[in-house]
Amino acid sequence: MEIYQPSDDSYFFADFLESYLKNNKVDSYLDMGTGSGILAETAKKCGVKKILAVDINPESVKFVKQKNLNALESDLFSKLKNKKFDLITFNAPYLPEDKHDKKIDITGGKKGDEISLKFLKQAKKHLTPNGKIFLLISSHTPLDRIKKFNVKIVAKKKLFFEELMILEVR
């Protein structure tokens, strides 16, 4: 299993997160699906003290720990018990399943929204009272079921083959 390397989506999300953290106080932060740890590193650079990076991939967890970040191997929230955070981000695998590429780092299920939906169903109980969730998806990800979670698009980036969106879950 390889570590998801930062790409357009990662850099877009990191820039958004940096801007958000410069204007909002966040004491505890969860980077779900950390991959290379780019978002956790951004939070650390912005002065967030309590950071937890989570990934299903043991190689990612090991890699992120080598960067002196707190990391945990978990399938979404399965090992987080009652932990709560001021901010949770997830650069979810968002592409629909493709017969040529079924890697768990980019494929979000048959339609592309299944992992995001599973995340959204679990995430709210891990927020502090004024906590926020930001979820990155693509224009290739069906939005109809995700919209039921009261989301608002807070950032967009157009690429030649898709549009990336960061959703705030309210």
Residue frames as a rotation matrix with the C-alpha (Angstrom) as fourth column:
MET 1
0.585 0.811 0.000 0.00
0.811 -0.585 0.000 0.00
0.000 0.000 -1.000 0.00
GLU 2
-0.427 -0.745 0.513 1.42
0.738 -0.615 -0.278 3.38
0.522 0.259 0.812 -0.96
ILE 3
-0.350 0.248 -0.903 1.06
0.614 -0.667 -0.421 6.70
-0.707 -0.703 0.082 0.83
TYR 4
0.583 0.594 0.554 -1.21
0.812 -0.424 -0.400 9.17
-0.003 0.684 -0.730 -0.94
GLN 5
-0.529 -0.847 -0.058 1.14
0.831 -0.531 0.164 11.85
-0.169 0.039 0.985 -2.23
PRO 6
-0.102 0.496 -0.862 0.03
0.199 -0.839 -0.506 15.49
-0.975 -0.224 -0.013 -2.13
SER 7
-0.519 0.071 0.852 -1.66
0.854 0.010 0.520 16.61
0.029 0.997 -0.066 -5.33
ASP 8
-0.650 0.296 0.699 -3.85
0.081 -0.888 0.452 19.52
0.755 0.351 0.554 -6.46
ASP 9
0.429 0.895 -0.123 -6.53
0.188 0.045 0.981 18.58
0.884 -0.444 -0.148 -3.93
SER 10
0.308 -0.396 -0.865 -4.04
0.944 0.238 0.227 18.42
0.116 -0.887 0.447 -1.04
TYR 11
-0.743 -0.668 0.038 -2.47
0.664 -0.744 -0.076 21.79
0.078 -0.031 0.996 -1.82
PHE 12
-0.358 0.729 0.583 -5.87
-0.013 -0.628 0.778 23.44
0.934 0.271 0.234 -2.32
PHE 13
0.629 0.615 -0.475 -7.06
0.407 0.260 0.876 22.07
0.662 -0.744 -0.087 1.05
ALA 14
-0.037 -0.738 -0.673 -3.81
0.999 -0.032 -0.021 23.06
-0.006 -0.674 0.739 2.80
ASP 15
-0.830 -0.234 0.506 -4.11
0.323 -0.941 0.096 26.65
0.454 0.244 0.857 1.52
PHE 16
0.094 0.953 0.287 -7.74
-0.073 -0.281 0.957 26.79
0.993 -0.111 0.043 2.65
LEU 17
0.577 0.104 -0.810 -6.86
0.703 0.443 0.557 25.34
0.416 -0.891 0.182 6.07
GLU 18
-0.486 -0.836 -0.255 -4.00
0.868 -0.427 -0.254 27.78
0.103 -0.345 0.933 6.58
SER 19
-0.673 0.316 0.669 -6.28
-0.037 -0.917 0.397 30.71
0.739 0.243 0.629 5.78
TYR 20
0.425 0.889 -0.173 -8.98
0.074 0.156 0.985 29.35
0.902 -0.431 0.001 8.12
LEU 21
0.391 -0.321 -0.863 -6.55
0.887 0.382 0.261 28.78
0.246 -0.867 0.434 10.99
LYS 22
-0.715 -0.656 0.241 -5.09
0.589 -0.752 -0.296 32.29
0.375 -0.070 0.924 10.69
ASN 23
-0.585 0.574 0.573 -8.56
-0.407 -0.819 0.405 33.70
0.701 0.003 0.713 11.36
ASN 24
0.570 0.821 0.016 -10.00
-0.498 0.331 0.801 31.16
0.653 -0.465 0.598 13.83
LYS 25
-0.299 -0.642 0.706 -8.78
-0.954 0.186 -0.236 29.75
0.020 -0.744 -0.668 17.13
VAL 26
0.645 0.399 -0.651 -8.55
-0.410 0.900 0.146 25.97
0.645 0.173 0.745 17.08
ASP 27
0.186 -0.560 0.807 -7.24
-0.954 0.095 0.286 24.06
-0.237 -0.823 -0.516 20.09
SER 28
-0.299 -0.229 0.926 -7.80
-0.175 0.967 0.182 20.51
-0.938 -0.108 -0.329 18.88
TYR 29
0.126 0.213 -0.969 -7.64
-0.962 -0.214 -0.172 19.28
-0.244 0.953 0.178 15.30
LEU 30
0.087 -0.033 0.996 -8.30
0.037 0.999 0.030 15.94
-0.996 0.035 0.088 13.62
ASP 31
-0.222 -0.238 -0.945 -6.83
-0.941 -0.200 0.272 15.29
-0.254 0.950 -0.180 10.17
MET 32
0.356 0.456 0.816 -8.87
-0.222 0.889 -0.400 12.32
-0.908 -0.038 0.418 8.97
GLY 33
0.820 -0.092 0.565 -7.30
0.530 0.495 -0.689 10.36
-0.216 0.864 0.455 6.12
THR 34
0.607 -0.573 -0.550 -4.01
-0.135 -0.757 0.639 12.15
-0.783 -0.314 -0.537 6.66
GLY 35
0.944 -0.290 0.160 -2.08
0.241 0.270 -0.932 10.46
0.227 0.918 0.324 3.83
SER 36
0.076 -0.984 0.163 1.27
0.594 -0.087 -0.800 12.28
0.801 0.158 0.577 3.73
GLY 37
0.021 -0.004 -1.000 0.28
0.976 -0.216 0.022 14.49
-0.216 -0.976 -0.001 6.67
ILE 38
-0.616 -0.340 0.710 0.17
0.599 -0.788 0.142 17.75
0.512 0.513 0.689 4.69
LEU 39
0.255 0.779 0.573 -2.91
0.060 -0.604 0.794 19.07
0.965 -0.168 -0.201 6.51
ALA 40
0.796 -0.042 -0.603 -1.62
0.598 0.204 0.775 18.08
0.091 -0.978 0.187 9.95
GLU 41
-0.273 -0.960 -0.057 1.66
0.960 -0.276 0.056 19.83
-0.070 -0.039 0.997 9.13
THR 42
-0.363 0.237 0.901 -0.26
0.326 -0.874 0.361 22.93
0.873 0.425 0.240 8.06
ALA 43
0.724 0.690 0.021 -2.14
0.173 -0.211 0.962 22.96
0.668 -0.692 -0.272 11.36
LYS 44
0.458 -0.648 -0.609 1.11
0.870 0.187 0.456 22.57
-0.182 -0.739 0.649 13.31
LYS 45
-0.540 -0.683 0.492 2.69
0.793 -0.608 0.028 25.43
0.280 0.405 0.870 11.35
CYS 46
-0.133 0.611 0.780 -0.36
0.056 -0.782 0.621 27.57
0.990 0.126 0.070 12.23
GLY 47
-0.682 -0.319 0.658 0.11
-0.555 -0.360 -0.750 26.91
0.476 -0.877 0.068 15.96
VAL 48
0.527 0.848 -0.064 -2.55
-0.622 0.436 0.651 24.28
0.579 -0.303 0.757 16.68
LYS 49
-0.232 -0.677 0.699 -1.35
-0.973 0.159 -0.169 22.45
0.003 -0.719 -0.695 19.79
LYS 50
-0.281 0.212 0.936 -3.44
-0.289 0.911 -0.293 19.25
-0.915 -0.353 -0.195 19.84
ILE 51
0.026 0.192 -0.981 -3.28
-1.000 0.011 -0.024 17.51
0.007 0.981 0.192 16.47
LEU 52
-0.141 -0.043 0.989 -4.23
-0.176 0.984 0.018 13.95
-0.974 -0.171 -0.146 15.65
ALA 53
-0.275 -0.021 -0.961 -3.62
-0.961 -0.009 0.275 12.54
-0.015 1.000 -0.017 12.17
VAL 54
-0.001 0.391 0.921 -5.62
-0.326 0.870 -0.370 9.40
-0.945 -0.301 0.126 11.35
ASP 55
-0.136 0.010 -0.991 -5.33
-0.986 0.099 0.136 7.03
0.099 0.995 -0.003 8.40
ILE 56
0.837 0.462 0.294 -6.40
-0.467 0.882 -0.056 3.49
-0.285 -0.090 0.954 7.55
ASN 57
0.733 -0.629 -0.260 -2.99
0.033 0.414 -0.910 2.96
0.680 0.658 0.324 5.92
PRO 58
0.832 -0.438 -0.339 -0.30
0.457 0.196 0.868 1.86
-0.314 -0.877 0.363 8.42
GLU 59
-0.085 -0.896 0.436 2.43
0.991 -0.122 -0.057 3.22
0.105 0.428 0.898 6.11
SER 60
0.146 0.224 0.964 0.87
0.254 -0.950 0.182 6.69
0.956 0.219 -0.195 6.26
VAL 61
0.966 0.256 0.033 0.68
0.018 -0.197 0.980 6.55
0.258 -0.946 -0.195 10.04
LYS 62
0.471 -0.868 -0.156 4.34
0.799 0.345 0.493 5.54
-0.375 -0.357 0.856 10.29
PHE 63
-0.186 -0.521 0.833 5.35
0.854 -0.504 -0.125 8.26
0.485 0.689 0.539 7.80
VAL 64
0.414 0.451 0.791 3.42
0.043 -0.878 0.477 10.98
0.909 -0.163 -0.383 9.66
LYS 65
0.957 -0.116 -0.265 4.84
0.278 0.122 0.953 9.90
-0.079 -0.986 0.150 13.03
GLN 66
0.087 -0.987 0.134 8.33
0.991 0.099 0.085 10.39
-0.098 0.125 0.987 11.56
LYS 67
-0.194 -0.064 0.979 7.34
0.423 -0.906 0.025 14.04
0.885 0.419 0.203 11.05
ASN 68
-0.945 -0.210 -0.251 6.84
0.297 -0.231 -0.926 14.36
0.137 -0.950 0.281 14.81
LEU 69
-0.439 0.880 0.184 3.06
-0.792 -0.475 0.384 14.38
0.425 0.023 0.905 14.57
ASN 70
-0.571 0.368 0.734 0.60
-0.437 0.620 -0.651 12.38
-0.695 -0.693 -0.193 16.65
ALA 71
-0.339 0.421 -0.841 -0.88
-0.877 0.181 0.444 9.71
0.339 0.889 0.308 14.34
LEU 72
-0.366 0.363 0.857 -3.20
-0.477 0.717 -0.508 6.75
-0.799 -0.595 -0.089 14.71
GLU 73
-0.939 0.124 -0.321 -4.17
-0.215 0.516 0.829 3.89
0.268 0.848 -0.458 12.41
SER 74
-0.539 0.831 0.139 -7.95
0.046 0.193 -0.980 3.71
-0.841 -0.522 -0.143 12.28
ASP 75
-0.663 0.507 0.551 -10.78
0.694 0.140 0.706 3.06
0.281 0.850 -0.445 9.85
LEU 76
0.041 0.567 0.823 -12.38
0.080 -0.822 0.563 6.49
0.996 0.043 -0.079 10.16
PHE 77
0.020 0.014 1.000 -13.46
-0.820 -0.573 0.024 6.96
0.573 -0.820 0.000 13.81
SER 78
0.562 0.355 -0.747 -13.34
-0.051 0.916 0.397 3.28
0.826 -0.185 0.533 14.85
LYS 79
0.027 -0.631 -0.776 -10.45
0.861 0.409 -0.302 3.80
0.508 -0.659 0.554 17.33
LEU 80
-0.610 -0.296 0.735 -11.30
0.072 -0.945 -0.320 7.34
0.790 -0.142 0.597 18.47
LYS 81
-0.484 0.475 -0.735 -13.92
0.867 0.373 -0.330 6.41
0.117 -0.797 -0.592 21.07
ASN 82
0.534 0.793 -0.291 -15.21
0.836 -0.547 0.044 9.64
-0.124 -0.267 -0.956 22.67
LYS 83
-0.511 -0.791 -0.336 -12.48
0.691 -0.611 0.387 12.04
-0.511 -0.034 0.859 21.51
LYS 84
0.674 0.735 0.079 -13.76
0.674 -0.568 -0.472 15.48
-0.302 0.371 -0.878 20.48
PHE 85
-0.476 -0.852 0.218 -12.15
0.843 -0.372 0.389 18.13
-0.250 0.369 0.895 18.29
ASP 86
-0.091 0.357 -0.930 -12.65
0.019 -0.933 -0.360 21.80
-0.996 -0.051 0.078 17.45
LEU 87
0.231 0.087 -0.969 -11.92
-0.917 -0.313 -0.247 21.07
-0.325 0.946 0.007 13.80
ILE 88
0.013 -0.189 0.982 -12.09
0.171 0.968 0.184 17.93
-0.985 0.166 0.045 11.68
THR 89
0.099 -0.003 -0.995 -10.96
-0.921 -0.379 -0.090 17.83
-0.377 0.925 -0.040 8.05
PHE 90
0.067 -0.073 0.995 -11.17
0.172 0.983 0.060 15.00
-0.983 0.167 0.078 5.57
ASN 91
-0.224 -0.185 -0.957 -9.71
-0.937 -0.229 0.263 14.96
-0.268 0.956 -0.122 2.08
ALA 92
0.235 0.480 0.845 -11.85
-0.378 0.846 -0.376 11.94
-0.895 -0.231 0.381 1.35
PRO 93
-0.889 -0.293 0.352 -11.29
0.178 0.488 0.854 9.43
-0.422 0.822 -0.382 -1.42
TYR 94
-0.222 0.856 -0.467 -13.94
-0.281 -0.515 -0.810 10.89
-0.934 -0.049 0.354 -3.73
LEU 95
-0.548 0.006 -0.837 -13.72
-0.836 -0.036 0.547 9.32
-0.027 0.999 0.025 -7.18
PRO 96
0.613 0.777 0.139 -16.25
-0.749 0.628 -0.209 6.72
-0.250 0.024 0.968 -8.32
GLU 97
0.137 -0.542 0.829 -14.87
-0.097 0.826 0.556 3.19
-0.986 -0.157 0.060 -8.56
ASP 98
0.421 -0.135 -0.897 -13.10
-0.903 -0.158 -0.400 2.54
-0.088 0.978 -0.189 -11.83
LYS 99
0.998 0.012 0.067 -12.24
-0.007 0.997 -0.073 -0.90
-0.068 0.073 0.995 -13.16
HIS 100
0.466 -0.881 0.081 -8.67
0.291 0.066 -0.955 0.30
0.836 0.468 0.287 -13.79
ASP 101
-0.628 -0.687 0.366 -8.04
-0.090 -0.403 -0.911 1.91
0.773 -0.605 0.191 -10.39
LYS 102
0.506 0.813 -0.287 -9.51
0.184 0.223 0.957 0.64
0.843 -0.537 -0.037 -7.16
LYS 103
-0.576 -0.784 -0.232 -6.96
0.454 -0.070 -0.888 2.12
0.680 -0.617 0.396 -4.77
ILE 104
0.228 0.705 -0.672 -8.48
0.959 -0.044 0.279 3.04
0.167 -0.708 -0.686 -1.41
ASP 105
-0.493 -0.471 -0.731 -6.63
0.641 -0.765 0.060 6.36
-0.588 -0.439 0.679 -1.40
ILE 106
-0.935 0.134 -0.327 -8.69
-0.291 -0.818 0.497 7.81
-0.201 0.560 0.804 -4.29
THR 107
-0.595 0.752 -0.282 -11.75
0.050 0.385 0.922 5.59
0.802 0.534 -0.267 -4.76
GLY 108
-0.773 0.347 0.532 -14.67
-0.635 -0.435 -0.639 6.60
0.009 -0.831 0.556 -2.59
GLY 109
-0.371 0.652 0.661 -16.82
-0.039 0.701 -0.712 3.59
-0.928 -0.290 -0.235 -3.42
LYS 110
-0.249 0.326 0.912 -19.02
0.871 0.487 0.064 2.56
-0.423 0.810 -0.405 -6.34
LYS 111
0.666 0.590 0.457 -20.52
0.724 -0.658 -0.206 6.05
0.179 0.468 -0.865 -6.77
GLY 112
-0.208 -0.842 0.497 -17.66
0.489 -0.530 -0.693 7.95
0.847 0.099 0.522 -5.11
ASP 113
-0.065 0.259 0.964 -19.59
-0.576 -0.798 0.176 9.26
0.815 -0.544 0.201 -2.11
GLU 114
0.586 0.437 -0.683 -19.77
0.168 0.759 0.630 6.16
0.793 -0.483 0.371 0.11
ILE 115
-0.211 -0.730 -0.649 -16.68
0.879 0.149 -0.454 6.88
0.428 -0.667 0.610 2.24
SER 116
-0.829 -0.035 0.558 -17.68
-0.076 -0.982 -0.174 10.54
0.554 -0.187 0.811 2.63
LEU 117
0.164 0.975 0.152 -21.16
-0.475 -0.057 0.878 9.49
0.864 -0.216 0.454 3.77
LYS 118
0.447 -0.086 -0.891 -19.76
0.617 0.750 0.237 6.99
0.648 -0.655 0.388 6.27
PHE 119
-0.657 -0.749 -0.092 -17.46
0.637 -0.485 -0.599 9.76
0.404 -0.452 0.795 7.59
LEU 120
-0.616 0.453 0.644 -20.29
-0.370 -0.889 0.271 12.31
0.695 -0.071 0.715 7.86
LYS 121
0.439 0.826 -0.353 -22.51
-0.077 0.426 0.901 9.86
0.895 -0.368 0.251 9.77
GLN 122
0.388 -0.375 -0.842 -19.79
0.843 0.515 0.159 9.42
0.373 -0.771 0.516 12.41
ALA 123
-0.399 -0.821 0.409 -18.08
0.612 -0.571 -0.547 12.83
0.682 0.032 0.731 12.54
LYS 124
0.099 0.481 0.871 -20.57
-0.207 -0.846 0.491 15.10
0.973 -0.229 0.016 14.35
LYS 125
0.937 0.290 -0.195 -20.35
0.109 0.288 0.952 13.17
0.332 -0.913 0.238 17.63
HIS 126
0.241 -0.928 -0.283 -16.58
0.970 0.226 0.087 13.91
-0.016 -0.296 0.955 17.63
LEU 127
-0.169 -0.238 0.956 -17.00
0.397 -0.905 -0.155 17.70
0.902 0.353 0.248 17.54
THR 128
-0.808 -0.029 -0.588 -16.76
0.543 -0.420 -0.727 20.13
-0.226 -0.907 0.355 20.43
PRO 129
0.038 0.958 -0.283 -19.89
0.651 -0.239 -0.721 22.34
-0.758 -0.157 -0.633 20.79
ASN 130
0.598 0.166 -0.784 -18.64
-0.333 -0.839 -0.431 25.00
-0.729 0.519 -0.446 18.35
GLY 131
-0.330 -0.834 0.441 -16.60
0.037 0.456 0.889 22.60
-0.943 0.310 -0.120 16.24
LYS 132
0.405 0.389 -0.827 -16.49
-0.789 -0.308 -0.531 22.51
-0.462 0.868 0.182 12.44
ILE 133
0.110 -0.317 0.942 -16.04
0.378 0.890 0.255 19.88
-0.919 0.328 0.218 9.77
PHE 134
0.205 -0.084 -0.975 -14.51
-0.847 -0.515 -0.134 20.53
-0.491 0.853 -0.177 6.36
LEU 135
0.198 -0.024 0.980 -14.78
0.275 0.961 -0.032 17.83
-0.941 0.276 0.197 3.69
LEU 136
-0.373 -0.366 -0.853 -13.10
-0.720 -0.466 0.515 17.98
-0.585 0.806 -0.089 0.29
ILE 137
0.160 0.429 0.889 -14.90
0.377 0.806 -0.457 16.39
-0.912 0.408 -0.033 -2.65
SER 138
-0.885 -0.462 -0.049 -14.86
0.078 -0.252 0.965 16.59
-0.458 0.850 0.259 -6.43
SER 139
-0.252 0.793 -0.555 -17.43
-0.908 -0.392 -0.149 17.46
-0.336 0.467 0.818 -9.07
HIS 140
-0.474 0.033 -0.880 -17.22
-0.494 0.817 0.297 13.73
0.729 0.576 -0.371 -9.89
THR 141
-0.965 0.155 -0.212 -18.63
0.262 0.534 -0.804 12.93
-0.011 -0.831 -0.556 -6.43
PRO 142
-0.200 0.953 0.225 -22.44
0.485 -0.103 0.868 12.75
0.851 0.283 -0.442 -6.37
LEU 143
-0.896 -0.191 0.401 -23.76
-0.163 -0.698 -0.697 15.44
0.413 -0.690 0.595 -4.01
ASP 144
-0.066 0.996 0.058 -27.40
-0.360 -0.078 0.930 14.41
0.931 0.041 0.364 -3.59
ARG 145
0.543 0.273 -0.794 -26.87
0.529 0.623 0.577 12.22
0.652 -0.733 0.194 -0.49
ILE 146
-0.483 -0.802 -0.351 -24.09
0.825 -0.282 -0.490 14.43
0.294 -0.527 0.798 0.94
LYS 147
-0.607 0.299 0.737 -26.39
-0.117 -0.950 0.289 17.50
0.786 0.089 0.611 0.83
LYS 148
0.437 0.835 -0.334 -28.62
0.196 0.274 0.942 15.83
0.878 -0.477 -0.045 3.44
PHE 149
0.100 -0.498 -0.861 -25.90
0.983 0.183 0.008 16.62
0.153 -0.847 0.508 6.01
ASN 150
0.909 0.346 -0.234 -26.56
0.382 -0.916 0.127 20.38
-0.170 -0.204 -0.964 5.75
VAL 151
-0.058 -0.997 0.055 -23.36
0.857 -0.022 0.515 21.28
-0.512 0.077 0.855 3.90
LYS 152
0.893 0.191 -0.409 -22.25
-0.006 -0.901 -0.434 24.58
-0.451 0.390 -0.803 2.44
ILE 153
0.463 -0.765 0.447 -19.59
0.837 0.213 -0.503 24.98
0.290 0.608 0.739 -0.24
VAL 154
0.797 -0.210 -0.566 -16.93
0.224 -0.768 0.600 27.28
-0.561 -0.605 -0.565 1.25
ALA 155
-0.075 -0.832 -0.549 -14.22
-0.601 -0.401 0.691 27.00
-0.795 0.382 -0.470 -1.42
LYS 156
0.853 0.309 0.421 -13.88
0.158 0.616 -0.772 25.83
-0.498 0.725 0.476 -5.03
LYS 157
-0.173 -0.889 -0.424 -11.01
-0.534 -0.277 0.799 25.21
-0.828 0.365 -0.426 -7.40
LYS 158
0.862 0.482 -0.157 -11.46
-0.355 0.353 -0.866 24.42
-0.362 0.802 0.475 -11.06
LEU 159
-0.324 -0.899 0.295 -9.06
-0.231 0.378 0.897 21.98
-0.917 0.222 -0.330 -12.66
PHE 160
-0.649 0.048 -0.760 -9.13
-0.757 -0.150 0.637 20.97
-0.083 0.988 0.133 -16.30
PHE 161
-0.689 0.339 -0.640 -10.97
-0.071 0.848 0.526 17.69
0.721 0.408 -0.560 -15.61
GLU 162
0.023 0.707 -0.707 -12.95
0.865 0.340 0.369 18.45
0.501 -0.620 -0.603 -12.44
GLU 163
0.042 0.004 0.999 -13.85
-0.367 -0.930 0.019 21.04
0.929 -0.367 -0.038 -9.85
LEU 164
-0.549 -0.272 -0.790 -12.71
0.618 0.505 -0.603 20.56
0.563 -0.819 -0.109 -6.26
MET 165
0.200 0.676 0.709 -14.99
-0.242 -0.667 0.704 21.73
0.949 -0.313 0.030 -3.47
ILE 166
-0.895 -0.336 -0.294 -14.52
0.219 0.242 -0.945 22.13
0.388 -0.911 -0.143 0.25
LEU 167
0.108 0.993 0.051 -17.75
0.143 -0.066 0.988 21.64
0.984 -0.099 -0.149 2.14
GLU 168
-0.840 -0.185 0.511 -18.45
-0.460 -0.257 -0.850 22.95
0.288 -0.949 0.130 5.60
VAL 169
-0.314 0.740 -0.595 -20.77
0.523 0.658 0.542 20.69
0.793 -0.141 -0.593 7.56
ARG 170
-0.600 0.165 0.783 -23.05
-0.517 -0.827 -0.222 22.73
0.611 -0.537 0.582 9.78
